[in-house]
Amino acid sequence: MLEPIDAIECETDFIEIAIGEHEIVPTELDIAQLRDELDERGDDLVVHLPFRQPMATSVEMFNEAFLSYMDQLLTSIAPLDPTKAVVHASCRDPERQEERDRLEKQIRELEAIGKSHDVQICHENVGNFDGPALNDLAAMIAETDARMCLDTGHAFDEAGQEGLEDIVATYPDLIDHVHLQDTRPGQDLHMPIGAGEIEFDPLGEHLSADDTSICLELFTDDHDLRRDSMRRARRLF
């Protein structure tokens, strides 16, 4: 269910919504109303594509169906003119070289689909779950025209503070979108900024909201905590 946009009290530059399987089905959206609400706020739209089906598997039919479904979703949402689409760069079994090779091919093919819709595809790091290691993913993406969505909690969970700082220092131009969340070691908690153990100041030294879209991905309904995280994010970036 889409939270009413008019309930968002903070000033924003864009809204990110999750669409597709087990999320918001585009045919159930009031496209015209959402278009009007975005225009009234002056916000762009970012979409998060579904992530329960791995992006790469050892079954070619599944891989092709994945790409076809992503194309279908971007076609359905086209009247809203999304600027970016986030996708989890995942494998059924990331330890299998065959699937990692296929993931690199999927990244290239999905980027071509994104270009056909004038949408920048941003591949999110999920090395703490079912994706390649953080730096391996960045190296894959760097060989294409795609870009990266850095999830700070996923990176911290996988590689710790040092790994998180290293990725933003090494690949600042590759990171086009950020899912900003706080967490604790070994967990993916999507906490308000400052509630966990991530040190965010070093990230602000390499990333800027002028070049990278920053999305607060917080699992809380507390408006005060959301506003506080927004203030912290604006100071950082």
PAMIVEX-845903 format. One record per atom (N, C-alpha, C): residue in one letter; x, y, z. Coordinates in steps of 0.2 Angstrom, whole numbers, plus 2048, in hexadecimal, padded with zeros to 3 digits. Atoms other than C-alpha are relative to their C-alpha. Example, Ala and Ser with C-alpha at 12.3 -4.5 7.8 and 13.67 -1.06 7.14 Angstrom:
REM residues 2
a8047FA800a83E7EA827a804806800s7FC7FA7FFs8447FB824s7FC805803
//
This chain:
REM residues 237
m8047FA800m800800800m804806800l7FC7FA801l8078117FBl7FD805806e8017FB7FBe80881D80Ae7FE8077FCp8027FA803p7FF82D806p8058057FFi7FB7FC801i80B8397FFi7FF807804d8017FA7FDd803848807d8017FF808a7FF8017F9a807840818a808801801i7F97FF7FFi81A843815i801807801e8007F97FDe81D85281Fe8078047FEc7F97FD802c830855819c8008027F9e7FF7FE807e83585E80Ae8047FB7FCt7FD806804t83B8517FDt8028027F9d7FE7FF807d8438517ECd7FD7FA7FCf803806804f83C8407E7f7FC7FB805i8038057FCi8318327EDi8027F97FDe7FE806802e8368207ECe7FB7FB802i8058057FEi8298127EBi8027F97FDa7FF807803a82A7FF7E9a7FA7FE7FCi805802804i8217F87DBi8017F87FEg800807803g81D7E67D4g7FE7FB805e8028067FCe81C7D57DCe800802808h8007FF7F8h8177D67EFh801807802e7FF7F97FEe8187E97EEe7FA8037FDi8067FC803i80D7F67E5i8007FE7F9v801802807v8067EF7D5v7FE8067FCp8027FA804p8067FD7C8p7F98017FEt8077FF802t7F57F97C2t7FB802805e8047FE7FBe7EE7FC7D3e802807803l7FE7F97FEl7F680E7D4l7FB8047FCd8037FB803d7EC81D7D0d8058057FDi7FA7FD803i7F98237C4i7FF8087FFa8017F9801a7F18347C0a800804807q7FF7FD7F9q7EF8387D3q807800802l7F98007FDl8018337D7l8048057FCr7FC7FB804r80783E7C8r7FE807803d8027F97FDd7FD84D7CFd803801807e7FD7FF7FAe80484A7E0e808801800l7F97FF801l8168497DAl8018077FDd7FF7F9803d8148597D0d7FE805805e8017FB7FBe80C8627DEe806801805r7FA8007FCr81B85E7E9r8068027FCg7FA7FE804g8278617DBg8057FA801d7FC8067FFd82E84F7DEd8017FC7FAd7FF805805d8368437D2d7FE7F9803l8028077FDl8328307D4l8067FB7FEv7FB805801v83E8227D7v7FC7F9802v8048067FFv8378107D6v8057FB803h7FC8067FDh83E8017E0h7FC7FA7FDl803806803l83B7F17D5l8007FA805p8018057FBp8367E17DDp8077FC800f7FA8037FEf8447D77E5f8007F8802r8018067FEr83D7C67EAr8037FA7FBq7FD805805q8427BD7DAq8078027FFp7F97FE802p8557BD7D8p8018037F9m7FE7FD806m85C7C77CAm8037FB7FBa7FC805804a8677B97C4a7FF7F9803t8008077FEt8657A67C5t8037FC7FBs7FD804805s86B7977BCs7FB7FE7FBv806802805v85A7957B3v7FF8067FCe8017FA805e85A7A07A3e7F9802800m8077FE801m8477A07A2m7FE805806f8017FB7FAf8477A97B4f8038067FEn7FC7FA801n8547B57AFn7FC8057FAe8037FC805e84B7BA79Fe7F9803802a8067FE7FDa83A7BB7A8a801806805f7FE7FA7FCf8427C77B5f8018067FCl7FF7FA804l8487D37A8l7F98027FCs8067FE803s8377D279Fs7FB803805y8057FD7FBy82D7D67AFy803807802m7FD7F97FFm8397E57B3m7FE8047FBd8027FC805d8357EB7A2d7F9802800q8077FF800q8237E97A4q7FE805806l8017FB7FAl8237F27B5l8028077FEl7FE7F9802l82D8017AEl7FB8037FBt8057FE805t82080279Ft7FA802804s8067FE7FCs8128027ACs800807803i7FF7FA7FCi8198107B6i8038067FCa7FE7FB804a81F81A7A7a7FD807801p8037F97FFp8128287A9p802804806l7FE7FC7FBl81982D7B9l8088027FFd7FA7FE802d82A8307B1d8057FF806p7FB8027FBp8358277BEp8078027FDt7F97FE802t84782D7BEt8057FA801k7FC8057FEk84F81E7C6k7FC7FA802a8038067FDa84B80C7CAa8057FC803v7FC8047FBv8538027D8v7FF7F97FFv801808800v8567EF7D6v8057FD804h7FB8047FCh85E7E37E2h8057FC7FBa7FB804804a86E7DB7D9a8017FA804s8008067FDs86B7CA7DFs8007FA7FCc7FF806803c86E7B87DBc7FC7FA804r8038057FDr8657A87DFr8067FD805d7FB8037FCd8767A17E5d8078057FEp7FA7FC802p8847AF7E5p8077FD800e7FA804800e8917A27E8e8027FD7FAr7FF803806r88F79B7D7r8028057FBq7FD7FB805q89A7A37CAq7FB8017FAe8057FF806e88D79F7BCe7FB805802e8057FB7FFe8807AA7C5e803807801r7FD7F97FFr88C7B87C9r8028027F9d7FF7FE807d8917B87B6d7F98027FDr8077FE802r87E7B87B2r7FE807803l8027FA7FDl87B7C67BEl8038067FCe7FD7FB803e8887D17B5e7FC8017F9k804800807k87E7CD7A4k7FA803802q8067FD7FEq86E7D17ADq800808801i7FF7F97FFi8757E27B3i8008047F9r8007FD806r8797E67A1r7F98017FCe806800803e8697E179Ae7FA804803l8057FB7FDl85E7EA7A7l8028077FFe7FE7F9802e8687FA7A4e7FE8027F9a8037FE806a8637F9792a7F8801800i8077FF7FFi8517F7797i7FF807803g8017F97FDg8538067A3g8018057FBk7FF7FB805k85A810795k7FA8017FBs8067FF804s84B80C78As7FA803803h8057FD7FCh840813797h802807803d7FD7FA7FDd84B82279Bd801800807v7FF8017F9v84E81B7ACv8077FE802q7FA8037FEq85E8197B5q7FF7FB805i8008067FBi8608087BDi806800805c7FB7FF7FAc8698087CEc7FF7F9804h8008067FDh86E7F77D4h802800808e7FF7FF7F9e86D7F57E7e8047FA803n7FC8057FDn87A7EC7F1n7FC7FB805v8048057FBv8737DC7FAv8057FA801g7FB8057FFg8847D37FDg7FF7FD807n8018037FAn87E7D080Fn7FA7FB800f806805801f86F7C6808f8027FB7FAd800805805d8707BE7F7d8038047FAg7FD7FD806g87B7C97ECg808800801p7F88007FFp88E7CB7E8p802804805a7FD7FB7FBa89A7D37F4a8008077FDl8017F8801l8997E67F5l8048027FAn7FB7FD805n8A97EA7EBn7FF7FC7F9d801803807d8A57DC7DEd7FB8027FCl8067FD804l8947E37DAl8028077FDa7FE7FA803a89C7F47D8a8048007FAa7FC801806a8A97EE7CCa7FC7FD7FAm805802806m89B7E57C2m7FD8067FDi8047FA802i8917F57C1i8048057FCa7FC7FC803a8A07FF7BDa8027FF7F8e7FF802807e8A27F67ACe7FA8017FCt8067FF804t8917FB7A7t7FE808800d8027FA800d88780B7A5d7FB801806a8058007FAa87C8067B5a803804805r7FE7FD7FAr87E80E7C6r7FE7FC806m8018047F9m87E8087D8m7FB804804c8047FE7FBc87180A7E5c8047FE807l7FD8027FAl87B80A7F6l7FB800805d8048017FAd871803804d805800806t7FB7FF7FBt87B809813t8007FA806g8018057FBg8747FC81Fg8027F97FDh7FE806803h8777EE813h8087FF800a7F9800801a8897F3810a803800807f7FE8017F9f88C7F5823f8007F9803d8018077FDd8857E4827d8057FC7FCe7FB805804e8907DC819e807802802a7F97FE801a8A07E681Aa802804806g7FE7FC7FBg8A07F082Ag8018087FEq7FF7F9801q8A480382Cq8058017FBe7FB7FF804e8B4801823e7FE7FE7F9g802802807g8AC7F8814g7FB8057FDl8047FB802l89F805813l8038077FEe7FC7FA802e8AB814813e8047FE7FAd7FC801806d8B680B806d7FC8007FAi804800806i8A88097FAi7FE8077FDv8027F9802v8A381B7FAv8068047FEa7FA7FC802a8B58217F9a8037FD7F9t7FD803806t8B98157EAt7FB8017FAy805800806y8A98167E0y7FB806801p8057FB7FFp8A18277E4p7FC8027FAd8047FF806d89C82A7D2d7FC7FB7FDl805806802l8948197D0l7FA800804i8068007FBi88881C7DFi7FB8067FEd8057FB803d8798257D7d7FA801805h8068007FBh86C8217E5h8037FD806v7FE8037F9v86E81D7F8v7F97FF803h8058027FBh862814803h803801807l7FD7FE7FAl86781D813l7FC7FD806q8038037FAq864813823q8057FE805d7FC8027FAd86C80F834d7FF7F9802t8018077FEt86F7FE83Bt8067FE805r7FB8027FBr87A7F4847r8047FA7FCp7FC805804p8887E7842p7FC7F9800g803806801g8817D783Ag7F8800800q8087FF801q86F7DE838q7FE8057FBd8027FB805d8657E782Bd7F9803803l8067FD7FCl8597F2836l7FC8067FEh8037FA803h85580182Ch7FE805806m8017FC7FAm85680C83Cm8018077FEp7FF7F9801p85581F83Cp807802801i7F97FE800i865828839i803802807g7FE7FE7FAg86F829849g7FE7FB806a8028057FBa86681A852a8047FA800g7FC806801g87280D84Cg808802801e7F97FF7FFe88580C84Be8048027FAi7FC7FE806i88A812839i802807802e7FD7F9800e895821839e7FF8037F9f8027FE807f88E82B82Af8048067FEd7FC7FA802d89A83A82Ad8047FF7FAp7FC801805p8A683281Fp7FD7FF7F9l804801806l89982E812l7FF8077FDg8017F9802g895841811g8068037FDe7FA7FD803e8A784480Ce8017FE7F9h7FF803807h8A583A7FCh7FA8017FCl807800804l89283B7F7l7FD807802s8037F9800s88884B7F4s7F97FF7FEa807800802a87584D7F3a7FF8037F9d8007FC806d8798587E4d8017FB7FAd7FE805805d87F8487DAd7FD7FA801t8038067FEt87783A7E3t7F9800804s8068007FCs8658377E9s8007FC806i8008037F9i8638337FBi7F97FE802c8078027FDc854829801c8017FD807l8018037F9l850826813l7FC7FA800e804806800e84B814814e8007FD807l8018027F9l845812826l7FA7FC801f8068047FEf83A80682Ef7FD802806t8037FC7FBt831812839t7FA8047FEd8067FB802d82081B839d801806804d7FF7FA7FBd827828846d8028067FCh7FE7FB804h82683883Dh805805802d7FB7FC7FDd831841849d8077FD7FEl7FA803802l83F834846l8018017F8r7FF7FE807r83C836833r8038077FFr7FE7F9801r83E848834r807801803d7F97FF7FDd84E84783Fd8057FD7FBs7FB803804s85683B833s8008047F9m7FF7FB805m852847825m804805801r7FC7FA7FEr85A85582Er8087FD800r7FA803800r86984A831r8037FF7F9a7FE802807a86A84481Fa8028077FCr7FF7FA804r869856818r807803803r7F97FD7FDr87885B824r8067FC7FDl7FB804802l88284C81El8018017F8f7FF800807f87F84E80Bf7FE8067FD
//
